Amino acid sequence: MARRLLQDEQYAVGSSGGRTRTIIKANFVPLNPASRAGARWSARSRTRTVVKANFKRTRRITARASLKKSADYYAHRPDADGEKVKRLAFDVDHDELGREAVHAFVEEAEGEYAYRLVLSPGRDFSEEELIDWTRGVMRELEKDHDADWIGYVHASQTEHPHVHVIAFLDERLDREDFAHLRQQGDWEASYVMTMWHHLERWLEDEDDAESEGSSGSKAAVSSGSGGGGGGSSKIADILREGMQEQDEALQKRLELELD
């Protein structure tokens, strides 16, 4: 993946009654923003990732009760037609977490600060893609702040698919942390799109092969047989090919900017 960094377009913080709301948007440019390419890229290009956040100190008596109410709202917010729906939460290891598990997490999670984050890739991702994307983005907070978190996907009730995350941390996030989240969000969005595109292509090829009477490698992947995991190796090759294509496309776009 081509190396990139983020430049702030807007950074606004408001504080009231112990609550802080942060809204951040950004541009992304090549590694050297002082170069001619960097300046022109910055002027014309923007990241799509949006991060919004507010936090509570967990030592406040009402903090965890408030977070449970937020989780219940995320789980039952009406869809685009106004119909009430029931959503399950997810985390780094689980795709489906019910209300009882979420409330237990909120009650037992450690950390002086509890953040309510809204993460949006700015792309029309499916629910599965949003889950994969969020896990990639949240790795930054897990790595840098030992964060524990759960999330809810909101993909059907707005024009902008997004994820609500409740995260517990030992320290407040700063400007640099949010910049890293946005940067990671754009990278992960590109990766997720590439991964799903090439996996779908692979599955289509396998379906075509099976329809012609060939023994597709999907069976080898599911059974763990077939020459020492050849199916898994093929998937890895496809993903590597996709990332290489992505790098080449970015380089071509940079060259066009310089023409």
ZAGUFI-138579 format. One record per residue (C-alpha): residue number from 1; residue in one letter; chain; x, z, y. Coordinates in pm, whole numbers, plus 50000, padded with zeros to 5 digits. Layout:
ZAGUFI-138579
pos:NUM; code:a; unit:A; X:X; Z:Z; Y:Y
...
***
This chain:
ZAGUFI-138579
pos:1; code:m; unit:A; X:50000; Z:50000; Y:50000
pos:2; code:a; unit:A; X:50132; Z:49908; Y:50342
pos:3; code:r; unit:A; X:50233; Z:50213; Y:50542
pos:4; code:r; unit:A; X:50005; Z:50301; Y:50830
pos:5; code:l; unit:A; X:49951; Z:50579; Y:51076
pos:6; code:l; unit:A; X:49662; Z:50681; Y:51295
pos:7; code:q; unit:A; X:49631; Z:50696; Y:51669
pos:8; code:d; unit:A; X:49354; Z:50901; Y:51823
pos:9; code:e; unit:A; X:49078; Z:50722; Y:52005
pos:10; code:q; unit:A; X:48874; Z:51032; Y:52069
pos:11; code:y; unit:A; X:48915; Z:51402; Y:52001
pos:12; code:a; unit:A; X:48649; Z:51642; Y:52122
pos:13; code:v; unit:A; X:48614; Z:52010; Y:52045
pos:14; code:g; unit:A; X:48335; Z:52239; Y:52161
pos:15; code:s; unit:A; X:48311; Z:52609; Y:52089
pos:16; code:s; unit:A; X:48010; Z:52837; Y:52115
pos:17; code:g; unit:A; X:47924; Z:53165; Y:51951
pos:18; code:g; unit:A; X:48214; Z:53156; Y:51712
pos:19; code:r; unit:A; X:48125; Z:52808; Y:51588
pos:20; code:t; unit:A; X:48342; Z:52507; Y:51649
pos:21; code:r; unit:A; X:48237; Z:52144; Y:51620
pos:22; code:t; unit:A; X:48496; Z:51871; Y:51598
pos:23; code:i; unit:A; X:48432; Z:51498; Y:51615
pos:24; code:i; unit:A; X:48720; Z:51264; Y:51554
pos:25; code:k; unit:A; X:48753; Z:50887; Y:51550
pos:26; code:a; unit:A; X:49070; Z:50688; Y:51527
pos:27; code:n; unit:A; X:49256; Z:50359; Y:51532
pos:28; code:f; unit:A; X:49508; Z:50265; Y:51268
pos:29; code:v; unit:A; X:49823; Z:50064; Y:51335
pos:30; code:p; unit:A; X:50138; Z:49962; Y:51148
pos:31; code:l; unit:A; X:50406; Z:50230; Y:51109
pos:32; code:n; unit:A; X:50577; Z:50145; Y:51439
pos:33; code:p; unit:A; X:50307; Z:50151; Y:51711
pos:34; code:a; unit:A; X:50566; Z:50076; Y:51979
pos:35; code:s; unit:A; X:50628; Z:49729; Y:51835
pos:36; code:r; unit:A; X:50445; Z:49422; Y:51960
pos:37; code:a; unit:A; X:50257; Z:49398; Y:51632
pos:38; code:g; unit:A; X:50165; Z:49765; Y:51650
pos:39; code:a; unit:A; X:50034; Z:49741; Y:52005
pos:40; code:r; unit:A; X:49820; Z:49436; Y:51932
pos:41; code:w; unit:A; X:49694; Z:49581; Y:51605
pos:42; code:s; unit:A; X:49598; Z:49905; Y:51777
pos:43; code:a; unit:A; X:49405; Z:49718; Y:52044
pos:44; code:r; unit:A; X:49197; Z:49520; Y:51795
pos:45; code:s; unit:A; X:49159; Z:49736; Y:51486
pos:46; code:r; unit:A; X:48987; Z:50064; Y:51408
pos:47; code:t; unit:A; X:48960; Z:50287; Y:51109
pos:48; code:r; unit:A; X:48617; Z:50325; Y:50963
pos:49; code:t; unit:A; X:48657; Z:50679; Y:50837
pos:50; code:v; unit:A; X:48470; Z:50938; Y:51041
pos:51; code:v; unit:A; X:48515; Z:51314; Y:51002
pos:52; code:k; unit:A; X:48286; Z:51574; Y:51159
pos:53; code:a; unit:A; X:48332; Z:51946; Y:51108
pos:54; code:n; unit:A; X:48228; Z:52296; Y:51202
pos:55; code:f; unit:A; X:48339; Z:52624; Y:51055
pos:56; code:k; unit:A; X:48243; Z:52986; Y:51006
pos:57; code:r; unit:A; X:48457; Z:53290; Y:50941
pos:58; code:t; unit:A; X:48365; Z:53416; Y:50598
pos:59; code:r; unit:A; X:48401; Z:53779; Y:50702
pos:60; code:r; unit:A; X:48084; Z:53746; Y:50911
pos:61; code:i; unit:A; X:47792; Z:53906; Y:50729
pos:62; code:t; unit:A; X:47565; Z:53604; Y:50760
pos:63; code:a; unit:A; X:47825; Z:53336; Y:50685
pos:64; code:r; unit:A; X:47773; Z:53289; Y:50312
pos:65; code:a; unit:A; X:47395; Z:53309; Y:50335
pos:66; code:s; unit:A; X:47404; Z:53037; Y:50599
pos:67; code:l; unit:A; X:47625; Z:52820; Y:50378
pos:68; code:k; unit:A; X:47382; Z:52857; Y:50088
pos:69; code:k; unit:A; X:47100; Z:52738; Y:50313
pos:70; code:s; unit:A; X:47312; Z:52441; Y:50415
pos:71; code:a; unit:A; X:47374; Z:52357; Y:50050
pos:72; code:d; unit:A; X:47001; Z:52375; Y:49975
pos:73; code:y; unit:A; X:46933; Z:52139; Y:50264
pos:74; code:y; unit:A; X:47197; Z:51892; Y:50146
pos:75; code:a; unit:A; X:47039; Z:51902; Y:49800
pos:76; code:h; unit:A; X:46682; Z:51835; Y:49918
pos:77; code:r; unit:A; X:46710; Z:51629; Y:50236
pos:78; code:p; unit:A; X:46438; Z:51357; Y:50232
pos:79; code:d; unit:A; X:46537; Z:50999; Y:50161
pos:80; code:a; unit:A; X:46485; Z:50698; Y:50389
pos:81; code:d; unit:A; X:46114; Z:50689; Y:50297
pos:82; code:g; unit:A; X:46068; Z:51056; Y:50382
pos:83; code:e; unit:A; X:46036; Z:51154; Y:50017
pos:84; code:k; unit:A; X:46196; Z:51482; Y:49919
pos:85; code:v; unit:A; X:46463; Z:51437; Y:49655
pos:86; code:k; unit:A; X:46678; Z:51666; Y:49444
pos:87; code:r; unit:A; X:47052; Z:51605; Y:49450
pos:88; code:l; unit:A; X:47323; Z:51770; Y:49246
pos:89; code:a; unit:A; X:47654; Z:51873; Y:49395
pos:90; code:f; unit:A; X:47997; Z:51769; Y:49268
pos:91; code:d; unit:A; X:48352; Z:51896; Y:49298
pos:92; code:v; unit:A; X:48699; Z:51793; Y:49192
pos:93; code:d; unit:A; X:48620; Z:51838; Y:48821
pos:94; code:h; unit:A; X:48241; Z:51811; Y:48784
pos:95; code:d; unit:A; X:47996; Z:51533; Y:48867
pos:96; code:e; unit:A; X:47685; Z:51749; Y:48849
pos:97; code:l; unit:A; X:47649; Z:52105; Y:48980
pos:98; code:g; unit:A; X:47309; Z:52269; Y:49016
pos:99; code:r; unit:A; X:47184; Z:52520; Y:49270
pos:100; code:e; unit:A; X:47290; Z:52825; Y:49071
pos:101; code:a; unit:A; X:47647; Z:52699; Y:49031
pos:102; code:v; unit:A; X:47669; Z:52606; Y:49399
pos:103; code:h; unit:A; X:47544; Z:52945; Y:49517
pos:104; code:a; unit:A; X:47789; Z:53118; Y:49284
pos:105; code:f; unit:A; X:48070; Z:52907; Y:49428
pos:106; code:v; unit:A; X:47973; Z:52993; Y:49787
pos:107; code:e; unit:A; X:47949; Z:53362; Y:49703
pos:108; code:e; unit:A; X:48280; Z:53385; Y:49518
pos:109; code:a; unit:A; X:48506; Z:53133; Y:49694
pos:110; code:e; unit:A; X:48806; Z:53277; Y:49875
pos:111; code:g; unit:A; X:48927; Z:53181; Y:50219
pos:112; code:e; unit:A; X:48894; Z:53313; Y:50571
pos:113; code:y; unit:A; X:48732; Z:52994; Y:50698
pos:114; code:a; unit:A; X:48439; Z:52802; Y:50555
pos:115; code:y; unit:A; X:48409; Z:52445; Y:50680
pos:116; code:r; unit:A; X:48105; Z:52221; Y:50671
pos:117; code:l; unit:A; X:48240; Z:51868; Y:50678
pos:118; code:v; unit:A; X:48068; Z:51533; Y:50705
pos:119; code:l; unit:A; X:48284; Z:51253; Y:50567
pos:120; code:s; unit:A; X:48191; Z:50888; Y:50608
pos:121; code:p; unit:A; X:48400; Z:50593; Y:50487
pos:122; code:g; unit:A; X:48213; Z:50354; Y:50715
pos:123; code:r; unit:A; X:48140; Z:50131; Y:50417
pos:124; code:d; unit:A; X:47835; Z:50066; Y:50203
pos:125; code:f; unit:A; X:47957; Z:50263; Y:49904
pos:126; code:s; unit:A; X:47746; Z:50353; Y:49604
pos:127; code:e; unit:A; X:47703; Z:50715; Y:49499
pos:128; code:e; unit:A; X:47975; Z:50680; Y:49235
pos:129; code:e; unit:A; X:48213; Z:50522; Y:49483
pos:130; code:l; unit:A; X:48147; Z:50798; Y:49737
pos:131; code:i; unit:A; X:48229; Z:51064; Y:49479
pos:132; code:d; unit:A; X:48558; Z:50895; Y:49391
pos:133; code:w; unit:A; X:48639; Z:50845; Y:49758
pos:134; code:t; unit:A; X:48564; Z:51206; Y:49853
pos:135; code:r; unit:A; X:48782; Z:51344; Y:49576
pos:136; code:g; unit:A; X:49069; Z:51134; Y:49705
pos:137; code:v; unit:A; X:49018; Z:51246; Y:50064
pos:138; code:m; unit:A; X:48987; Z:51613; Y:49973
pos:139; code:r; unit:A; X:49316; Z:51604; Y:49784
pos:140; code:e; unit:A; X:49480; Z:51636; Y:50125
pos:141; code:l; unit:A; X:49313; Z:51972; Y:50188
pos:142; code:e; unit:A; X:49372; Z:52087; Y:49831
pos:143; code:k; unit:A; X:49741; Z:52009; Y:49863
pos:144; code:d; unit:A; X:49802; Z:52136; Y:50216
pos:145; code:h; unit:A; X:49554; Z:52424; Y:50240
pos:146; code:d; unit:A; X:49467; Z:52517; Y:49881
pos:147; code:a; unit:A; X:49105; Z:52431; Y:49959
pos:148; code:d; unit:A; X:48812; Z:52491; Y:49725
pos:149; code:w; unit:A; X:48510; Z:52271; Y:49790
pos:150; code:i; unit:A; X:48183; Z:52121; Y:49673
pos:151; code:g; unit:A; X:48009; Z:51809; Y:49804
pos:152; code:y; unit:A; X:47673; Z:51633; Y:49823
pos:153; code:v; unit:A; X:47633; Z:51257; Y:49848
pos:154; code:h; unit:A; X:47382; Z:51119; Y:50100
pos:155; code:a; unit:A; X:47377; Z:50748; Y:50025
pos:156; code:s; unit:A; X:47012; Z:50642; Y:50044
pos:157; code:q; unit:A; X:46852; Z:50800; Y:50349
pos:158; code:t; unit:A; X:47068; Z:50652; Y:50626
pos:159; code:e; unit:A; X:47244; Z:50326; Y:50710
pos:160; code:h; unit:A; X:47575; Z:50511; Y:50692
pos:161; code:p; unit:A; X:47649; Z:50659; Y:50348
pos:162; code:h; unit:A; X:47828; Z:50991; Y:50383
pos:163; code:v; unit:A; X:47913; Z:51312; Y:50203
pos:164; code:h; unit:A; X:47850; Z:51673; Y:50307
pos:165; code:v; unit:A; X:48129; Z:51904; Y:50197
pos:166; code:i; unit:A; X:48152; Z:52284; Y:50203
pos:167; code:a; unit:A; X:48519; Z:52384; Y:50187
pos:168; code:f; unit:A; X:48691; Z:52723; Y:50192
pos:169; code:l; unit:A; X:49039; Z:52750; Y:50347
pos:170; code:d; unit:A; X:49278; Z:53025; Y:50450
pos:171; code:e; unit:A; X:49350; Z:52876; Y:50793
pos:172; code:r; unit:A; X:49186; Z:52661; Y:51056
pos:173; code:l; unit:A; X:49232; Z:52288; Y:51055
pos:174; code:d; unit:A; X:49413; Z:52138; Y:51352
pos:175; code:r; unit:A; X:49438; Z:51795; Y:51510
pos:176; code:e; unit:A; X:49707; Z:51681; Y:51268
pos:177; code:d; unit:A; X:49501; Z:51789; Y:50967
pos:178; code:f; unit:A; X:49207; Z:51579; Y:51080
pos:179; code:a; unit:A; X:49435; Z:51282; Y:51147
pos:180; code:h; unit:A; X:49561; Z:51309; Y:50790
pos:181; code:l; unit:A; X:49205; Z:51325; Y:50659
pos:182; code:r; unit:A; X:49112; Z:51007; Y:50845
pos:183; code:q; unit:A; X:49424; Z:50832; Y:50727
pos:184; code:q; unit:A; X:49359; Z:50937; Y:50370
pos:185; code:g; unit:A; X:48997; Z:50827; Y:50407
pos:186; code:d; unit:A; X:49093; Z:50472; Y:50498
pos:187; code:w; unit:A; X:49353; Z:50449; Y:50222
pos:188; code:e; unit:A; X:49114; Z:50588; Y:49962
pos:189; code:a; unit:A; X:48837; Z:50350; Y:50074
pos:190; code:s; unit:A; X:49067; Z:50053; Y:50020
pos:191; code:y; unit:A; X:49173; Z:50190; Y:49683
pos:192; code:v; unit:A; X:48817; Z:50257; Y:49568
pos:193; code:m; unit:A; X:48701; Z:49909; Y:49667
pos:194; code:t; unit:A; X:48996; Z:49752; Y:49488
pos:195; code:m; unit:A; X:48954; Z:49967; Y:49178
pos:196; code:w; unit:A; X:48583; Z:49900; Y:49136
pos:197; code:h; unit:A; X:48618; Z:49529; Y:49212
pos:198; code:h; unit:A; X:48888; Z:49475; Y:48953
pos:199; code:l; unit:A; X:48726; Z:49694; Y:48691
pos:200; code:e; unit:A; X:48403; Z:49498; Y:48731
pos:201; code:r; unit:A; X:48600; Z:49176; Y:48698
pos:202; code:w; unit:A; X:48767; Z:49307; Y:48383
pos:203; code:l; unit:A; X:48434; Z:49409; Y:48230
pos:204; code:e; unit:A; X:48288; Z:49067; Y:48309
pos:205; code:d; unit:A; X:48586; Z:48901; Y:48140
pos:206; code:e; unit:A; X:48542; Z:49125; Y:47838
pos:207; code:d; unit:A; X:48170; Z:49045; Y:47819
pos:208; code:d; unit:A; X:48251; Z:48674; Y:47829
pos:209; code:a; unit:A; X:48509; Z:48719; Y:47553
pos:210; code:e; unit:A; X:48264; Z:48912; Y:47336
pos:211; code:s; unit:A; X:47995; Z:48651; Y:47386
pos:212; code:e; unit:A; X:48240; Z:48395; Y:47248
pos:213; code:g; unit:A; X:48297; Z:48605; Y:46939
pos:214; code:s; unit:A; X:48625; Z:48765; Y:47049
pos:215; code:s; unit:A; X:48701; Z:49131; Y:46992
pos:216; code:g; unit:A; X:48711; Z:49272; Y:47346
pos:217; code:s; unit:A; X:48946; Z:49549; Y:47440
pos:218; code:k; unit:A; X:48658; Z:49768; Y:47560
pos:219; code:a; unit:A; X:48618; Z:49884; Y:47201
pos:220; code:a; unit:A; X:48987; Z:49970; Y:47191
pos:221; code:v; unit:A; X:48953; Z:50176; Y:47506
pos:222; code:s; unit:A; X:48654; Z:50373; Y:47377
pos:223; code:s; unit:A; X:48797; Z:50430; Y:47030
pos:224; code:g; unit:A; X:49156; Z:50494; Y:47134
pos:225; code:s; unit:A; X:49275; Z:50221; Y:46894
pos:226; code:g; unit:A; X:49400; Z:49872; Y:46943
pos:227; code:g; unit:A; X:49777; Z:49875; Y:46960
pos:228; code:g; unit:A; X:49847; Z:50207; Y:47124
pos:229; code:g; unit:A; X:49594; Z:50199; Y:47405
pos:230; code:g; unit:A; X:49630; Z:49834; Y:47502
pos:231; code:g; unit:A; X:49293; Z:49845; Y:47681
pos:232; code:s; unit:A; X:49405; Z:50129; Y:47907
pos:233; code:s; unit:A; X:49728; Z:49943; Y:47977
pos:234; code:k; unit:A; X:49531; Z:49634; Y:48071
pos:235; code:i; unit:A; X:49318; Z:49834; Y:48314
pos:236; code:a; unit:A; X:49633; Z:49974; Y:48475
pos:237; code:d; unit:A; X:49773; Z:49622; Y:48507
pos:238; code:i; unit:A; X:49452; Z:49506; Y:48672
pos:239; code:l; unit:A; X:49463; Z:49792; Y:48923
pos:240; code:r; unit:A; X:49827; Z:49721; Y:49005
pos:241; code:e; unit:A; X:49740; Z:49356; Y:49056
pos:242; code:g; unit:A; X:49456; Z:49453; Y:49286
pos:243; code:m; unit:A; X:49675; Z:49677; Y:49501
pos:244; code:q; unit:A; X:49935; Z:49400; Y:49526
pos:245; code:e; unit:A; X:49667; Z:49158; Y:49642
pos:246; code:q; unit:A; X:49555; Z:49414; Y:49898
pos:247; code:d; unit:A; X:49907; Z:49449; Y:50038
pos:248; code:e; unit:A; X:49945; Z:49073; Y:50061
pos:249; code:a; unit:A; X:49613; Z:49041; Y:50246
pos:250; code:l; unit:A; X:49720; Z:49306; Y:50498
pos:251; code:q; unit:A; X:50052; Z:49132; Y:50557
pos:252; code:k; unit:A; X:49877; Z:48799; Y:50617
pos:253; code:r; unit:A; X:49645; Z:48964; Y:50866
pos:254; code:l; unit:A; X:49942; Z:49108; Y:51052
pos:255; code:e; unit:A; X:50107; Z:48766; Y:51065
pos:256; code:l; unit:A; X:49790; Z:48613; Y:51208
pos:257; code:e; unit:A; X:49786; Z:48880; Y:51479
pos:258; code:l; unit:A; X:50135; Z:48770; Y:51585
pos:259; code:d; unit:A; X:50051; Z:48398; Y:51602
***
